[in-house]
Amino acid sequence: APEGIVYDEKNNLFYVTDDESGALFEVVFGVSVRSLATFSRPEDIVQLSDGTFLVTDNAWGAVFHVTREGVITKKVRMRRSYQDVQGVTVDDAGRLYVVTADGYDSTSFMPSFVFRIDDYDQR
C-alpha cells in the first residue's frame, strides 16, 4: 500500500513509497509510473535540497539515502527497540529527525519516539 509521498516542484514529479511492493516510484501524474528503487518495507520519504531523497524502511529499521538515479545507501540504523521507523524529515540546518512507533501495536496517534540525529553522513 502507498505510504509516503513527496512532490518535486522543480521537475513536476511525485515520489511514492509502497510498503507492499517495496518500491519507491517516480510518478509523472497522469502519464507514467516507474520504479526508481527497491526496499523491503519503505514507509516515509523526504526530498533533500539537492533533489535526492531519504526513505525509511521498517524491515531494516533504517533510513536510506536515494539518488535520482536510484542508488541506495544506508545512512542510519535504529536500535532494535526503535526499529519501527515511520517518518523522516530534515531541518534547514541538516539535522535528521526520525519518528518511530513503539513496536507493540499501540493504537496511540502519538509517536513513541522522535529522534534528532545531528551528525549523520548526508552523502
KEKE-3310 file (N, C-alpha, C; in steps of 0.2 Angstrom, whole numbers, plus 5000, padded with zeros to 4 digits):
npx = (5004:5002:5013:5021:5023:5030:5032:5041:5044:5052:5054:5042:5037:5030:5035:5033:5032:5029:5024:5020:5025:5037:5043:5050:5042:5043:5033:5025:5012:4997:5003:5015:5023:5036:5048:5059:5068:5071:5066:5064:5052:5047:5043:5041:5046:5057:5062:5078:5087:5096:5089:5089:5084:5078:5073:5063:5064:5055:5058:5071:5073:5079:5086:5088:5098:5094:5098:5094:5096:5093:5102:5106:5110:5113:5110:5107:5104:5092:5092:5087:5074:5069:5065:5054:5052:5044:5043:5051:5062:5071:5079:5082:5095:5101:5099:5094:5078:5069:5055:5048:5038:5031:5032:5024:5011:5003:4989:4990:4989:5000:5018:5030:5043:5054:5068:5082:5095:5111:5123:5123:5129:5128:5129)
npy = (4994:5011:5023:5034:5051:5063:5079:5084:5099:5107:5098:5093:5081:5067:5057:5041:5030:5012:5000:4987:4982:4986:4996:5012:5024:5034:5046:5053:5063:5056:5052:5043:5029:5024:5012:5018:5014:4999:4993:4984:4986:5000:5016:5031:5046:5060:5074:5080:5096:5095:5087:5074:5059:5054:5039:5029:5013:5000:4986:4985:4994:5007:5022:5027:5034:5040:5042:5052:5043:5031:5025:5017:5020:5016:5026:5028:5017:5011:5006:4990:4991:5002:5001:5002:5011:5026:5039:5053:5068:5082:5096:5114:5116:5104:5094:5077:5070:5057:5047:5035:5021:5012:4998:4989:4987:4998:5009:5022:5039:5047:5047:5036:5039:5052:5056:5066:5067:5073:5072:5063:5055:5065:5062)
npz = (5000:4997:5006:5009:5002:4991:4983:4969:4965:4956:4946:4943:4947:4956:4970:4977:4991:4993:5003:5001:4989:4990:4983:4978:4969:4955:4949:4935:4935:4928:4917:4918:4927:4936:4943:4955:4965:4975:4991:5007:5016:5013:5021:5024:5016:5011:5002:4999:4998:4987:4978:4980:4990:5006:5013:5024:5031:5037:5038:5039:5049:5047:5039:5023:5010:4994:4977:4963:4952:4958:4966:4981:4998:5015:5029:5042:5055:5066:5084:5090:5098:5093:5080:5072:5061:5056:5051:5043:5042:5038:5044:5041:5045:5042:5051:5055:5058:5065:5067:5077:5080:5094:5093:5098:5094:5097:5099:5099:5093:5094:5091:5097:5099:5095:5086:5085:5075:5074:5067:5056:5041:5027:5014)
capx = (5000:5006:5014:5024:5023:5034:5031:5047:5041:5056:5053:5035:5036:5029:5038:5028:5034:5024:5027:5019:5029:5044:5046:5050:5040:5043:5026:5023:5005:4993:5007:5019:5025:5042:5051:5066:5072:5068:5067:5060:5046:5048:5037:5041:5051:5058:5067:5083:5088:5099:5085:5090:5079:5079:5067:5063:5062:5053:5061:5078:5074:5084:5085:5092:5098:5092:5100:5089:5097:5091:5107:5103:5115:5111:5113:5106:5101:5090:5092:5081:5068:5066:5066:5048:5053:5038:5043:5058:5062:5077:5078:5086:5102:5103:5098:5089:5073:5066:5049:5047:5032:5033:5033:5019:5004:5000:4984:4991:4991:5007:5024:5033:5049:5056:5075:5086:5102:5114:5129:5123:5133:5122:5131)
capy = (5000:5018:5025:5041:5054:5069:5082:5088:5105:5109:5093:5092:5074:5064:5051:5037:5024:5007:4995:4980:4980:4988:5001:5019:5025:5041:5047:5059:5062:5055:5050:5037:5027:5019:5010:5021:5010:4994:4992:4979:4989:5008:5020:5038:5049:5067:5076:5085:5102:5093:5083:5067:5058:5050:5034:5025:5006:4996:4979:4986:4999:5011:5027:5026:5039:5038:5047:5052:5038:5025:5022:5017:5020:5016:5031:5027:5011:5011:5000:4985:4993:5008:4999:5003:5018:5028:5046:5056:5074:5086:5104:5119:5115:5097:5088:5072:5069:5051:5046:5028:5018:5008:4991:4985:4988:5003:5012:5029:5043:5050:5043:5034:5042:5057:5056:5071:5065:5079:5070:5058:5057:5067:5059)
capz = (5000:4997:5012:5009:4995:4991:4977:4967:4962:4951:4940:4942:4948:4963:4973:4982:4993:4993:5008:4999:4983:4992:4978:4978:4962:4952:4945:4931:4936:4923:4911:4919:4934:4936:4950:4955:4969:4979:4998:5009:5018:5014:5024:5023:5011:5011:4997:5001:4994:4981:4974:4982:4995:5012:5014:5030:5029:5043:5038:5041:5055:5045:5034:5017:5005:4987:4972:4957:4948:4961:4970:4988:5003:5021:5032:5049:5058:5073:5088:5089:5101:5089:5073:5068:5058:5052:5047:5042:5039:5039:5045:5037:5047:5040:5056:5053:5063:5064:5071:5077:5084:5100:5091:5102:5091:5101:5094:5100:5087:5095:5090:5103:5100:5089:5087:5081:5073:5071:5064:5051:5035:5022:5007)
cpx = (5004:5007:5016:5024:5027:5033:5038:5044:5045:5055:5046:5034:5034:5033:5034:5032:5028:5027:5025:5023:5036:5047:5046:5048:5041:5037:5026:5015:5001:4996:5011:5021:5031:5045:5058:5071:5068:5070:5063:5053:5046:5042:5037:5047:5051:5063:5071:5084:5092:5095:5085:5085:5082:5072:5068:5061:5061:5057:5068:5079:5079:5081:5090:5092:5097:5094:5094:5090:5095:5096:5105:5109:5112:5114:5112:5102:5099:5091:5086:5074:5065:5066:5059:5048:5047:5039:5050:5057:5069:5076:5083:5094:5105:5103:5092:5084:5069:5061:5048:5041:5035:5035:5029:5012:5000:4995:4985:4992:4998:5013:5027:5039:5051:5063:5077:5093:5106:5120:5129:5127:5128:5124:5134)
cpy = (5006:5020:5032:5044:5061:5072:5086:5093:5107:5104:5091:5084:5072:5058:5047:5031:5019:5001:4988:4978:4982:4993:5008:5021:5033:5041:5053:5058:5062:5053:5043:5035:5023:5018:5013:5017:5005:4993:4986:4981:4997:5011:5027:5040:5057:5068:5081:5091:5100:5089:5076:5066:5054:5046:5030:5018:5002:4990:4980:4991:5005:5017:5027:5032:5036:5043:5047:5047:5031:5022:5023:5016:5020:5021:5030:5020:5011:5005:4996:4988:4999:5007:5000:5010:5020:5034:5049:5063:5077:5093:5108:5118:5108:5092:5084:5071:5062:5049:5038:5026:5014:5000:4986:4985:4993:5007:5020:5033:5047:5045:5041:5038:5047:5058:5062:5068:5070:5077:5064:5060:5059:5065:5053)
cpz = (5000:5004:5013:5002:4996:4984:4975:4962:4956:4945:4939:4942:4955:4964:4978:4984:4994:4998:5006:4993:4985:4987:4980:4970:4961:4947:4941:4931:4929:4916:4912:4926:4933:4943:4950:4959:4973:4986:5000:5011:5019:5017:5022:5018:5012:5006:5000:4996:4988:4977:4976:4988:5001:5013:5020:5027:5035:5043:5041:5048:5053:5040:5029:5013:4998:4982:4967:4952:4951:4965:4978:4993:5010:5025:5040:5051:5065:5077:5088:5092:5098:5082:5069:5066:5054:5048:5048:5040:5041:5039:5041:5039:5045:5045:5054:5059:5061:5069:5071:5081:5089:5098:5095:5100:5095:5096:5095:5094:5088:5094:5097:5105:5094:5091:5083:5081:5070:5067:5059:5044:5029:5015:5008)
residu = (ALA:PRO:GLU:GLY:ILE:VAL:TYR:ASP:GLU:LYS:ASN:ASN:LEU:PHE:TYR:VAL:THR:ASP:ASP:GLU:SER:GLY:ALA:LEU:PHE:GLU:VAL:VAL:PHE:GLY:VAL:SER:VAL:ARG:SER:LEU:ALA:THR:PHE:SER:ARG:PRO:GLU:ASP:ILE:VAL:GLN:LEU:SER:ASP:GLY:THR:PHE:LEU:VAL:THR:ASP:ASN:ALA:TRP:GLY:ALA:VAL:PHE:HIS:VAL:THR:ARG:GLU:GLY:VAL:ILE:THR:LYS:LYS:VAL:ARG:MET:ARG:ARG:SER:TYR:GLN:ASP:VAL:GLN:GLY:VAL:THR:VAL:ASP:ASP:ALA:GLY:ARG:LEU:TYR:VAL:VAL:THR:ALA:ASP:GLY:TYR:ASP:SER:THR:SER:PHE:MET:PRO:SER:PHE:VAL:PHE:ARG:ILE:ASP:ASP:TYR:ASP:GLN:ARG)
# end
